[in-house]
């Protein structure tokens, strides 16, 4: 039996953040090590403001962080800063800390184990998309961290999207979370690349429509789904008709350093999975 090639790594970050970090990715990795090792001490910051920016990246990218270290939700002084060196503070004793880390690693490795070394990008995306779509439970939970969302597999559209993005990042699939709003609808999903072309993947809506309806759709269907009258057109079989997109707002990844959303990539075409069905295992379609 061929061994799986995917396994959890605490150093994996989203594509956009990796580009934003540049040479500071090494500093980010040291911050991860400081959390994992329970030491909490990191040096090399240019200023406290520089640390705060890197801290925000750590909290959002290293999923267990919010479960492990103190933030302003827990105390007014979640860290100490002195001349470029920061001491983080932890929420739990060492034993509990290590337990949370081990449980998270085990959980993610179990999910990633479905992906095989010879899987195509289509197969990888399909397996992970299917897992998130049909194992997540849609529910709004108070004070739910991303760690809890992944471990309990419970959340709303943002949790579904971040979970899928997180798994695809480990598989080396270029992707990002996208947000959109129009006609009173706010929603979050994932954009990923296959064969050099970007497509929309919506694990939240997947379970509510015919199977694989939201796998790899283009901009037209994605835009139409967020505007008034789309459901009526869907029921009438005219979902691909161009519709009025005025007032529609789409955003891509958050730039932690510039403090703004970046425009999502264009996804002009539908993937048409039925025409590519033999690139994946038959049970996936």
Order of alpha helices (4+ residues) and beta strands (2+ residues): alpha-alpha-beta-alpha-alpha-beta-beta-alpha-alpha-beta-alpha-beta-alpha-beta-beta-beta-alpha-beta-alpha-alpha-beta-beta-beta
